[in-house]
Amino acid sequence: MFYYVLKYVVLGPLLRLLFRPRIEGLENIPDDGAAIVAGNHLSFSDHFLMPAILKRRITFLAKAEYFTGPGIRGRLTAAFFRSAGQIPVDRSGKEAGQAAIREGLGVLGRGELLGIYPEGTRSHDGRLYKGKVGVAVMAITARAPVVPCAMVGTFEIQPPGKVVPRIKRVAIRFGEPLDFSRYAGLENEKAAIRAVTDEIMYAILELSGQEYVDEYAAKVKEAEQSRQQPRRFPGRRR
C-alpha cells in the first residue's frame, strides 16, 4: 500500500515535475511475468526515478547499509526502503553473492519485476564498470528476460556525496529484452555466466553512452582511496 501511495500520490508526481524525465523504450518492459531490469547505477536518485515511471511494481536488491544507517536520517532511510518492499542484501562475506541470488530468485519465482545494478555499487566517476555475474545466474536459472536500462544525467544531478540533488532534466532508456534461454542449465558454468553478464553490460553501454572500464567498480574505488591516503614516514632516530 505504501509503495503505491508513494508512487502515484507523493514521490512519483513530484519527481516527474522536478526532473521531467525523458522516457525511451518503456514498451520493452513486459506487462506481466518475471523479468529483470538491469541498469547502470550513477546516483542515489536512481532508486526513486526508475520506479516512479514504471507501470509495474519493481523490487530492488538494496545494500544492507541502507537499512542500518545511524541517526534520524538512517532510520528514515530504512523505513522508506522497508515500506517500499525493497530487500536488504549483505554484501560482505563469502555468502553475500549467494544470498542476493536467493532473494532475487524468490522475487522472480513470484512472477514479479526485479531491479538490479550489475556493477554492485554506484559509479564514483560516472563511468560504467564491469558487471558481477549474479544477474546472469538469476536470468538463466529463472529463465527470465533481462531488460537493459540506462540512467542518463543522474550523476550530474546527484553524484556520490551530494545530499540534495540539482534540479535538472534526466533521461531513462530501456532496451529490448535480452533472451538467454540458449544458456539453459549453464548457470554454474563460469564461461557462460561471464558471457551473459558481458552481453548485458554491453547493452547498457549502448544505451548510456558511458565510458566503459573492464574492472570492478569497488576495486577501483578502493585502489583510488588507498592512493589518496597520506603516506606516513617513520620518525628519524637520533
N, C-alpha and C positions, 0 to 999 in steps of 0.2 A: 504493500500500500504506500509506504513512504517513498519507494522508488518512483512510482508513477506520479505521486504528488510533486516530488522534486522535479521530475522530468517535464511534466506538462503544465504545472502551475507556478513553480518557483524558479528553479535554476534554468530550465530549458529556455523559456521565453526571454529571460534576462541575458543569457549567453548569445542567443540569436540577435538580440537588439544591439548588444555592445560590440560583438566581433563580426557580425554579418557574414558567417562562414559561406564560402562558395563550395557547393557540394557537387562532386562529379562521380558518376558511376554508382549511385545509390541503388539502382536497379540490380546491381550484382549481388546484393545481399539476399540470400534465399528467404522466401516468405515464411517458410516453416522448416522444421527438421534441424538436425545437428549440423553446425558449421563453425569454423574457426575464423575469426578476423585477426590477422597478424599484421601489426603495424610498426612503424618506427616510433621511437619514444624520445621526444625533444624537450618536453616540458611537463610540469605537474598539471598544467591545464589540459593536457591530453585526456586525463581521466574523466573530465567533465564534458569536453566539447564533442568527442565522438558519440558517447551515449545519448547526448542531447539531440542529435539529429537522426538517430536510428529509430525506425518504427518499432522494431523488436527490442525486447529487453536483452541486455548483454551482461554477462558476468565476467569480471576480470579476476585473474590471479594477481593479487596485490601483495607487495612485500610486507612481511610481518611487522616491520618498523612503523608502518602507518597505523598499527593498532596498539602500539606500546609506547608512543611518544610521551614525554613528561609534560607536566603543566596543563593549563587550561586548553591551550592550542592542541596539545596531544590528545586530550580527552575528546575534544570536539571532532578532531580528525577521525579518531577511532569510531566514535558514534556515527559519523557520516558514512564511513565505509561499511560498517556492520549493517546499518539501516538500509543501505543501498544493495545489500546482498552480495558484497564482494568477499572474496575468500582470501584469508591471510596465508602466506606461504613463507616458511622459514628458509632463508637462502644459505644458511650456514650448515656445515657438517656434510658428511658423505651421503646422507639420505635425503638431502634437500631437494635434489632434482627428481628423485622418485616420488617424493611426497607431492610435488607440484603436478607431476604427471597423473598420479592417482586422483587428485582433486579435479584436474581438468577433464579426465575421462568420465568422472562422475557427472559433470555438467553435460558433456556430450551424450552420455548414456541416457539422459532425460530428454534428449532431442532439443537441447537449448543452444543458444549462441554463446560461444566462448571467446573472450578477448584476451590476447596475449602479445607481449612485446618480446620477440625472439632475442633481441640484444641483451635482455636480462636486467638492464638498468638504463637510466636516462643518459643520452649523449651529453657529454660535458662541453663539447665544442661544435655541435651542430652537424657532425659527420655521421655517416651510417657505418656501424660496426658489424663484425662477424656475428652470425646468429648461433644461438645454442640449439642443440638438436632435439630438445624436448618437444617443440612444436611438431617436428616430423614424426616422432614416436606416437604422439596423440593422433595426428592426422591419419597415419597408417593403421593404427590399432582400431580407432573408431570408424575408419572408412568415411571420414568427414571431409568435405571440400574446404579448401583454405582460400579465403578472400584477402588478397593483399591490400593494405591500406597505407596511405601516406598523409601525415600531418605536415602541412606546409605553412610556415610563418609562426608556429607556436614557440620556436626557440627564441625568436626576436621579441615576442611579447612577454615571455616569462622564462628566461634562461635559469639554470640551476642557481639557487641562492637568492633569487628575486622573489619576494613575498607577494607583492601586489602587481598583477600583470598590467602591461601597457594596453591601451585600447587601440587595437589595430586589426584590420581585416585579415582573416586567415582562410586557408583552403583545406578541404578534406577530400581526398581522392580514393575511390575504391576500384580495384582492378577486377578483371574477370576471374571467377572461381577457378582454382587450380585443382585438378583431379589427380590423385596419387594412387588410384586403385591398382595400377600396374605394379606397385610395390607391396601388394598384399602379402602378409606373412613374413615380411622382411624388417619388422620393427626392431629386431635385435641385431641386425647387420649394420656395422659401423659405416661401411661404404654407402649403403642405401640411405640411411638417415642423414648422412652428411650431404648426399646429393640432393635430397628433398629439401633440406634446410637451405642450401645454397640457391636452389631454384626459387624458393620463397623470398629470400633476401634480394635476389636479382629483380624479381617482380616489384618489390617495394622500392628498390633503387630507381627503376624506370619511372615509377610514379612520382617519386620525391625529387629526383634530380640532384641528390646529395653527392658529396664526395664519399667514396667507399674506402674503408680501412679493413684489411683482411686480418684483423686481430680482435680479441675480445675487449669490449669497452672497459670492463672492470680492471683488467690487467694494465691497459694503457693509462687509466686514471691513477692506479696505484703507483706505476712507474713515474709518472709526472709528479705526483705528490712527494715521492721519495727524493727526486731531484731538487724540488723546491725547498726541502728542509735544510736549515743552516747546518753546515758541517762543524763538528766540534773537534778542536785540536787539543791534545793533552798539554798540560802546562809544562814549562821547562823546569828541569831540575837545577837547583843551584849547587 
